[in-house]
Amino acid sequence: MTEEALIQFYLAHQWLVLPLFLIFVVGLAIFWFGGLVAALVALGNKQWLWGIPSIFLGPLTGLPYALLYGEAKYAKTLMLRGLALMLAALLLFLLLWFFTRGAGPAG
């Protein structure tokens, strides 16, 4: 995919691409915030080996912690909802790309 094709796609479908991008960014923010909440829960429970890396890595270490420990239920719901928003936005974008690129002329 060339840069020109991406710009043409955006200009032709910006009425859908912008809302999908906003949904993705909101999902990313919720996902990251859930990782920070997991870090606070871990530090509050004096689980330093989970809490300190979660401060810097956010959901990369926060999600496994929240899945393993029940006291981080709120962090788990935040991260899973954020992940669901991101994946839904990506899936809808890919479907939009697939169906609009397939309907036009080849190339």
DSSP file (Angstrom, degrees, kcal/mol; ACC not computed):
  #  RESIDUE AA STRUCTURE BP1 BP2  ACC     N-H-->O    O-->H-N    N-H-->O    O-->H-N    TCO  KAPPA ALPHA  PHI   PSI    X-CA   Y-CA   Z-CA
    1    1 A M              0   0    0      0, 0.0     2,-0.1     0, 0.0     0, 0.0   0.000 360.0 360.0 360.0 126.9    0.0    0.0    0.0
    2    2 A T     >  -     0   0    0      1,-0.1     4,-1.9     4,-0.0     5,-0.1  -0.445 360.0-112.5 -89.7 166.0    1.5    3.3   -1.0
    3    3 A E  H  > S+     0   0    0      1,-0.2     4,-2.2     2,-0.2     5,-0.2   0.872 117.9  54.3 -63.9 -37.9    1.1    6.6    0.8
    4    4 A E  H  > S+     0   0    0      1,-0.2     4,-2.4     2,-0.2    -1,-0.2   0.889 106.8  50.7 -64.9 -39.3   -1.0    8.0   -2.0
    5    5 A A  H  > S+     0   0    0      2,-0.2     4,-2.4     1,-0.2    -1,-0.2   0.887 110.1  50.3 -66.2 -38.6   -3.4    5.1   -1.8
    6    6 A L  H  X S+     0   0    0     -4,-1.9     4,-2.4     2,-0.2    -2,-0.2   0.908 111.2  47.9 -65.9 -41.9   -3.8    5.6    1.9
    7    7 A I  H  X S+     0   0    0     -4,-2.2     4,-2.7     2,-0.2    -2,-0.2   0.910 112.3  49.2 -65.2 -42.5   -4.4    9.3    1.5
    8    8 A Q  H  X S+     0   0    0     -4,-2.4     4,-2.0     2,-0.2    -2,-0.2   0.905 111.4  49.7 -63.6 -41.1   -7.0    8.6   -1.2
    9    9 A F  H  X S+     0   0    0     -4,-2.4     4,-1.7     2,-0.2    -2,-0.2   0.928 112.2  48.0 -62.4 -44.9   -8.7    6.0    1.0
   10   10 A Y  H  < S+     0   0    0     -4,-2.4     4,-0.4     1,-0.2    -2,-0.2   0.927 112.3  48.2 -62.1 -46.0   -8.8    8.5    3.9
   11   11 A L  H  < S+     0   0    0     -4,-2.7     3,-0.4     1,-0.2    -1,-0.2   0.852 114.1  46.8 -65.2 -34.0  -10.2   11.3    1.8
   12   12 A A  H  < S+     0   0    0     -4,-2.0    -1,-0.2    -5,-0.2    -2,-0.2   0.780 127.3  25.6 -77.5 -26.3  -12.9    9.1    0.3
   13   13 A H  S >X S+     0   0    0     -4,-1.7     4,-2.4    -5,-0.2     3,-1.7  -0.045  74.2 126.6-130.1  32.3  -14.0    7.5    3.6
   14   14 A Q  H 3>  +     0   0    0     -3,-0.4     4,-1.6    -4,-0.4    -1,-0.1   0.752  66.8  70.9 -66.9 -21.1  -13.1   10.1    6.3
   15   15 A W  H 34 S+     0   0    0      1,-0.2    -1,-0.3     2,-0.1    -2,-0.1   0.713 115.0  25.5 -65.8 -20.3  -16.7   10.0    7.6
   16   16 A L  H <> S+     0   0    0     -3,-1.7     4,-1.8    -6,-0.2    -2,-0.2   0.696 117.0  59.2-109.8 -32.2  -15.9    6.5    8.9
   17   17 A V  H  X S+     0   0    0     -4,-2.4     4,-2.4    -7,-0.2     5,-0.2   0.913 103.7  51.8 -68.0 -42.2  -12.1    6.5    9.4
   18   18 A L  H  X S+     0   0    0     -4,-1.6     4,-2.5     2,-0.2     5,-0.2   0.940 111.0  45.4 -63.7 -48.4  -12.1    9.4   11.9
   19   19 A P  H  > S+     0   0    0      0, 0.0     4,-2.4     0, 0.0    -1,-0.2   0.903 113.9  50.6 -61.7 -37.6  -14.8    7.9   14.2
   20   20 A L  H  X S+     0   0    0     -4,-1.8     4,-2.2     2,-0.2    -2,-0.2   0.896 110.4  49.5 -65.1 -38.5  -13.0    4.5   14.1
   21   21 A F  H  X S+     0   0    0     -4,-2.4     4,-2.4     2,-0.2    -1,-0.2   0.906 110.9  49.8 -65.4 -40.7   -9.7    6.2   14.9
   22   22 A L  H  X S+     0   0    0     -4,-2.5     4,-2.5     2,-0.2    -2,-0.2   0.900 110.2  50.1 -65.0 -40.1  -11.3    8.0   17.8
   23   23 A I  H  X S+     0   0    0     -4,-2.4     4,-2.4     2,-0.2    -1,-0.2   0.912 111.0  50.2 -62.8 -41.7  -12.8    4.7   19.1
   24   24 A F  H  X S+     0   0    0     -4,-2.2     4,-2.4     2,-0.2    -2,-0.2   0.922 111.5  47.5 -62.0 -44.2   -9.4    3.1   18.8
   25   25 A V  H  X S+     0   0    0     -4,-2.4     4,-2.3     2,-0.2    -2,-0.2   0.893 111.5  49.9 -67.6 -39.5   -7.7    5.9   20.7
   26   26 A V  H  X S+     0   0    0     -4,-2.5     4,-2.5     2,-0.2    -1,-0.2   0.919 111.5  49.7 -63.7 -42.2  -10.3    5.9   23.5
   27   27 A G  H  X S+     0   0    0     -4,-2.4     4,-2.6     1,-0.2    -2,-0.2   0.899 110.1  50.6 -61.3 -41.2   -9.8    2.1   23.8
   28   28 A L  H  X S+     0   0    0     -4,-2.4     4,-2.5     2,-0.2    -2,-0.2   0.901 110.4  49.4 -63.6 -40.8   -6.1    2.6   24.0
   29   29 A A  H  X S+     0   0    0     -4,-2.3     4,-2.6     2,-0.2    -2,-0.2   0.916 112.9  46.2 -65.5 -43.0   -6.5    5.2   26.7
   30   30 A I  H  X S+     0   0    0     -4,-2.5     4,-2.2     2,-0.2    -2,-0.2   0.903 112.7  51.3 -65.3 -40.4   -8.8    2.9   28.8
   31   31 A F  H  X S+     0   0    0     -4,-2.6     4,-1.4    -5,-0.2    -2,-0.2   0.923 113.5  43.8 -60.9 -46.2   -6.5    0.0   28.2
   32   32 A W  H  X S+     0   0    0     -4,-2.5     4,-1.8     2,-0.2    -2,-0.2   0.904 112.0  52.6 -68.0 -41.9   -3.4    2.0   29.5
   33   33 A F  H  X S+     0   0    0     -4,-2.6     4,-2.2     1,-0.2    -1,-0.2   0.882 106.1  54.8 -62.5 -38.0   -5.4    3.5   32.4
   34   34 A G  H  X S+     0   0    0     -4,-2.2     4,-2.2     1,-0.2    -1,-0.2   0.868 105.3  53.4 -62.1 -36.5   -6.4    0.0   33.5
   35   35 A G  H  X S+     0   0    0     -4,-1.4     4,-1.7     2,-0.2    -1,-0.2   0.882 109.2  48.2 -65.4 -37.3   -2.7   -1.0   33.5
   36   36 A L  H  X S+     0   0    0     -4,-1.8     4,-2.0     2,-0.2    -2,-0.2   0.863 109.5  52.3 -71.1 -35.0   -1.9    1.9   35.8
   37   37 A V  H  X S+     0   0    0     -4,-2.2     4,-2.3     2,-0.2    -2,-0.2   0.898 107.9  52.5 -64.9 -39.4   -4.8    1.0   38.1
   38   38 A A  H  X S+     0   0    0     -4,-2.2     4,-2.6     1,-0.2    -2,-0.2   0.878 106.9  53.2 -62.3 -37.6   -3.4   -2.6   38.2
   39   39 A A  H  X S+     0   0    0     -4,-1.7     4,-2.6    15,-0.2    -1,-0.2   0.914 108.9  48.9 -63.6 -41.9   -0.1   -1.1   39.2
   40   40 A L  H  X S+     0   0    0     -4,-2.0     4,-2.4     2,-0.2    -2,-0.2   0.893 111.6  49.1 -65.2 -39.0   -1.7    0.8   42.1
   41   41 A V  H  X S+     0   0    0     -4,-2.3     4,-1.5     2,-0.2    -2,-0.2   0.927 112.5  48.0 -65.0 -44.1   -3.6   -2.3   43.3
   42   42 A A  H  <>S+     0   0    0     -4,-2.6     5,-3.0     1,-0.2    -2,-0.2   0.920 113.7  46.3 -64.0 -43.3   -0.4   -4.3   43.2
   43   43 A L  H ><5S+     0   0    0     -4,-2.6     3,-1.4     1,-0.2    -1,-0.2   0.879 109.7  55.0 -67.0 -36.3    1.6   -1.6   45.1
   44   44 A G  H 3<5S+     0   0    0     -4,-2.4    -1,-0.2     1,-0.3    -2,-0.2   0.805 109.9  46.6 -65.1 -28.6   -1.2   -1.3   47.6
   45   45 A N  T 3<5S-     0   0    0     -4,-1.5    -1,-0.3    -3,-0.2    -2,-0.2   0.265 117.6-115.2 -94.8  10.7   -1.0   -5.0   48.3
   46   46 A K  T < 5 +     0   0    0     -3,-1.4     2,-1.0     1,-0.2    -3,-0.2   0.832  68.3 143.4  58.3  37.2    2.8   -4.8   48.5
   47   47 A Q    >>< +     0   0    0     -5,-3.0     4,-2.6     1,-0.2     3,-1.3  -0.707  20.1 171.6-101.8  78.4    3.3   -7.0   45.5
   48   48 A W  H 3>  +     0   0    0     -2,-1.0     4,-2.1     1,-0.3    -1,-0.2   0.807  67.8  61.1 -64.2 -34.5    6.4   -5.0   44.3
   49   49 A L  H 34 S+     0   0    0      1,-0.2    -1,-0.3     2,-0.2    -6,-0.1   0.709 116.0  34.2 -70.5 -17.9    7.4   -7.3   41.5
   50   50 A W  H <> S+     0   0    0     -3,-1.3     4,-1.4    -8,-0.1    -2,-0.2   0.788 119.0  50.6 -95.1 -40.4    4.1   -6.7   39.8
   51   51 A G  H  X S+     0   0    0     -4,-2.6     4,-1.2    -9,-0.2    -3,-0.2   0.919 106.3  49.2 -70.1 -47.4    3.6   -3.1   40.8
   52   52 A I  H >X S+     0   0    0     -4,-2.1     4,-1.0     1,-0.2     3,-0.6   0.932 113.9  44.6 -65.6 -46.8    6.8   -1.5   39.8
   53   53 A P  H 3> S+     0   0    0      0, 0.0     4,-3.1     0, 0.0     5,-0.3   0.861 109.3  59.0 -63.5 -31.0    7.0   -2.9   36.3
   54   54 A S  H 3X S+     0   0    0     -4,-1.4     4,-1.4     1,-0.2   -15,-0.2   0.782  96.9  61.2 -69.1 -24.9    3.3   -2.1   35.8
   55   55 A I  H << S+     0   0    0     -4,-1.2    -1,-0.2    -3,-0.6    -3,-0.1   0.924 118.1  28.3 -63.1 -42.8    4.1    1.6   36.4
   56   56 A F  H  < S+     0   0    0     -4,-1.0    -2,-0.2    -3,-0.2    -1,-0.2   0.830 130.1  37.3 -89.2 -35.0    6.4    1.7   33.4
   57   57 A L  H >< S-     0   0    0     -4,-3.1     3,-2.0     1,-0.2    -3,-0.2   0.505  84.1-170.4 -99.8  -6.1    4.9   -1.1   31.2
   58   58 A G  T >X S+     0   0    0     -4,-1.4     4,-2.2    -5,-0.3     3,-0.9  -0.277  70.2   6.7  56.8-122.8    1.2   -0.4   31.9
   59   59 A P  H 3> S+     0   0    0      0, 0.0     4,-1.8     0, 0.0    -1,-0.3   0.644 115.8  76.8 -72.3 -13.8   -1.1   -3.1   30.5
   60   60 A L  H <4 S+     0   0    0     -3,-2.0    -2,-0.2     1,-0.2    -6,-0.1   0.887 119.0  14.4 -64.2 -36.1    1.8   -5.3   29.4
   61   61 A T  H <> S+     0   0    0     -3,-0.9     4,-1.5    -8,-0.2    -1,-0.2   0.615 123.6  64.7-107.0 -20.1    2.3   -6.4   33.0
   62   62 A G  H  X S+     0   0    0     -4,-2.2     4,-2.8     2,-0.2     5,-0.2   0.880  98.0  53.9 -70.7 -38.2   -1.0   -5.1   34.4
   63   63 A L  H  X S+     0   0    0     -4,-1.8     4,-2.2     2,-0.2     5,-0.2   0.940 109.4  45.9 -66.2 -47.3   -3.2   -7.4   32.4
   64   64 A P  H  > S+     0   0    0      0, 0.0     4,-1.7     0, 0.0    -1,-0.2   0.913 114.6  50.1 -60.3 -38.7   -1.5  -10.7   33.5
   65   65 A Y  H  X S+     0   0    0     -4,-1.5     4,-2.5     1,-0.2    -2,-0.2   0.942 111.4  47.5 -62.0 -46.6   -1.5   -9.4   37.1
   66   66 A A  H  < S+     0   0    0     -4,-2.8     6,-0.2     1,-0.2    -1,-0.2   0.832 111.9  50.5 -66.0 -31.9   -5.2   -8.5   36.9
   67   67 A L  H  < S+     0   0    0     -4,-2.2    -1,-0.2    -5,-0.2    -2,-0.2   0.808 115.7  42.5 -74.1 -28.7   -6.0  -11.9   35.4
   68   68 A L  H  < S+     0   0    0     -4,-1.7     2,-0.5    -5,-0.2    -2,-0.2   0.832 112.3  52.6 -85.6 -34.5   -4.1  -13.8   38.1
   69   69 A Y    ><  -     0   0    0     -4,-2.5     3,-1.2    -5,-0.2    -1,-0.1  -0.903  65.1-151.9-114.6 129.3   -5.2  -11.8   41.2
   70   70 A G  G >  S+     0   0    0     -2,-0.5     3,-0.9     1,-0.2    -1,-0.1   0.703  88.8  72.2 -70.5 -22.2   -8.9  -11.2   42.0
   71   71 A E  G 3  S+     0   0    0      1,-0.3     3,-0.3     2,-0.1    -1,-0.2   0.642  90.6  61.8 -71.5 -10.9   -8.3   -8.0   43.9
   72   72 A A  G <>  +     0   0    0     -3,-1.2     4,-2.2    -6,-0.2    -1,-0.3  -0.166  64.4 127.3-103.3  38.6   -7.6   -6.2   40.6
   73   73 A K  H <> S+     0   0    0     -3,-0.9     4,-2.3     1,-0.2    -1,-0.2   0.898  71.7  50.2 -63.7 -41.4  -11.1   -6.9   39.2
   74   74 A Y  H  > S+     0   0    0     -3,-0.3     4,-2.2     1,-0.2    -1,-0.2   0.916 110.9  49.1 -64.8 -42.1  -11.7   -3.2   38.3
   75   75 A A  H  > S+     0   0    0      1,-0.2     4,-2.6     2,-0.2    -1,-0.2   0.893 110.2  52.6 -62.5 -39.1   -8.4   -3.0   36.5
   76   76 A K  H  X S+     0   0    0     -4,-2.2     4,-2.6     1,-0.2     5,-0.2   0.919 109.0  48.2 -63.9 -43.4   -9.2   -6.2   34.6
   77   77 A T  H  X S+     0   0    0     -4,-2.3     4,-2.2     2,-0.2     5,-0.2   0.897 112.0  50.3 -66.2 -37.7  -12.5   -4.8   33.4
   78   78 A L  H  X S+     0   0    0     -4,-2.2     4,-2.5     2,-0.2     5,-0.2   0.954 113.8  44.0 -61.7 -49.1  -10.9   -1.6   32.3
   79   79 A M  H  X S+     0   0    0     -4,-2.6     4,-2.5     1,-0.2    -2,-0.2   0.890 114.3  48.7 -66.4 -39.2   -8.2   -3.3   30.3
   80   80 A L  H  X S+     0   0    0     -4,-2.6     4,-2.1     2,-0.2    -1,-0.2   0.883 113.0  47.7 -69.8 -36.7  -10.5   -5.9   28.7
   81   81 A R  H  X S+     0   0    0     -4,-2.2     4,-2.3    -5,-0.2    -2,-0.2   0.903 113.1  48.5 -69.3 -39.9  -13.0   -3.2   27.7
   82   82 A G  H  X S+     0   0    0     -4,-2.5     4,-2.4    -5,-0.2    -2,-0.2   0.915 112.1  49.0 -63.5 -42.4  -10.2   -1.0   26.3
   83   83 A L  H  X S+     0   0    0     -4,-2.5     4,-2.6     1,-0.2     5,-0.2   0.889 109.9  52.0 -63.9 -39.0   -8.9   -4.0   24.4
   84   84 A A  H  X S+     0   0    0     -4,-2.1     4,-2.5     2,-0.2    -2,-0.2   0.907 109.7  49.2 -64.7 -41.4  -12.3   -4.8   23.1
   85   85 A L  H  X S+     0   0    0     -4,-2.3     4,-2.4     2,-0.2    -2,-0.2   0.926 112.6  47.6 -63.0 -44.0  -12.7   -1.2   21.8
   86   86 A M  H  X S+     0   0    0     -4,-2.4     4,-2.4     1,-0.2    -2,-0.2   0.933 114.2  45.6 -63.0 -45.6   -9.3   -1.3   20.1
   87   87 A L  H  X S+     0   0    0     -4,-2.6     4,-2.6     1,-0.2    -1,-0.2   0.880 112.3  51.3 -67.4 -37.1  -10.0   -4.7   18.4
   88   88 A A  H  X S+     0   0    0     -4,-2.5     4,-2.6    -5,-0.2     5,-0.2   0.920 111.1  48.1 -64.8 -42.8  -13.5   -3.6   17.3
   89   89 A A  H  X S+     0   0    0     -4,-2.4     4,-2.3     2,-0.2    -2,-0.2   0.916 113.5  47.4 -64.2 -42.4  -12.2   -0.4   15.7
   90   90 A L  H  X S+     0   0    0     -4,-2.4     4,-2.6     2,-0.2    -2,-0.2   0.914 112.6  49.0 -64.4 -42.3   -9.4   -2.3   14.0
   91   91 A L  H  X S+     0   0    0     -4,-2.6     4,-2.4     2,-0.2    -2,-0.2   0.927 112.5  47.2 -64.3 -44.5  -11.8   -5.0   12.7
   92   92 A L  H  X S+     0   0    0     -4,-2.6     4,-2.5     2,-0.2    -1,-0.2   0.886 112.1  50.9 -64.7 -37.8  -14.3   -2.4   11.4
   93   93 A F  H  X S+     0   0    0     -4,-2.3     4,-2.7    -5,-0.2    -2,-0.2   0.925 111.1  47.8 -64.1 -43.8  -11.4   -0.5    9.7
   94   94 A L  H  X S+     0   0    0     -4,-2.6     4,-2.8     2,-0.2    -2,-0.2   0.886 112.1  49.7 -65.4 -38.1  -10.2   -3.7    8.1
   95   95 A L  H  X S+     0   0    0     -4,-2.4     4,-2.7     2,-0.2     5,-0.3   0.917 111.6  48.9 -65.1 -42.0  -13.7   -4.6    6.9
   96   96 A L  H  X S+     0   0    0     -4,-2.5     4,-2.1     2,-0.2     5,-0.3   0.926 113.5  47.0 -60.7 -44.8  -14.1   -1.1    5.5
   97   97 A W  H  X S+     0   0    0     -4,-2.7     4,-2.2     2,-0.2     5,-0.3   0.924 113.9  47.9 -62.3 -45.5  -10.8   -1.3    3.7
   98   98 A F  H  X S+     0   0    0     -4,-2.8     4,-1.8     1,-0.2    -2,-0.2   0.936 115.8  41.7 -64.0 -48.1  -11.6   -4.8    2.4
   99   99 A F  H  X S+     0   0    0     -4,-2.7     4,-0.8     1,-0.2    -1,-0.2   0.828 118.3  44.4 -75.0 -30.3  -15.0   -3.9    1.1
  100  100 A T  H  X S+     0   0    0     -4,-2.1     4,-0.8    -5,-0.3    -1,-0.2   0.847 115.5  46.8 -82.1 -33.0  -14.2   -0.5   -0.4
  101  101 A R  H  < S+     0   0    0     -4,-2.2    -2,-0.2    -5,-0.3    -3,-0.2   0.845 112.7  50.3 -74.8 -32.3  -11.0   -1.6   -2.0
  102  102 A G  H  < S+     0   0    0     -4,-1.8    -1,-0.2    -5,-0.3    -2,-0.2   0.763 106.7  55.2 -75.1 -24.1  -12.6   -4.7   -3.5
  103  103 A A  H  < S+     0   0    0     -4,-0.8    -1,-0.2    -5,-0.1    -2,-0.2   0.749 100.9  68.0 -82.2 -23.5  -15.5   -2.8   -5.0
  104  104 A G  S  < S-     0   0    0     -4,-0.8     3,-0.1     1,-0.2     2,-0.0  -0.120 102.0 -62.5 -86.5-174.6  -13.4   -0.3   -7.0
  105  105 A P        -     0   0    0      0, 0.0    -1,-0.2     0, 0.0    -2,-0.1  -0.346  64.7 -94.4 -66.9 151.3  -11.1   -0.8  -10.0
  106  106 A A              0   0    0      1,-0.2    -4,-0.1    -3,-0.1    -5,-0.0  -0.347 360.0 360.0 -67.8 145.1   -8.2   -3.1   -9.5
  107  107 A G              0   0    0     -6,-0.1    -1,-0.2    -3,-0.1    -6,-0.0   0.420 360.0 360.0 117.6 360.0   -4.8   -1.6   -8.6
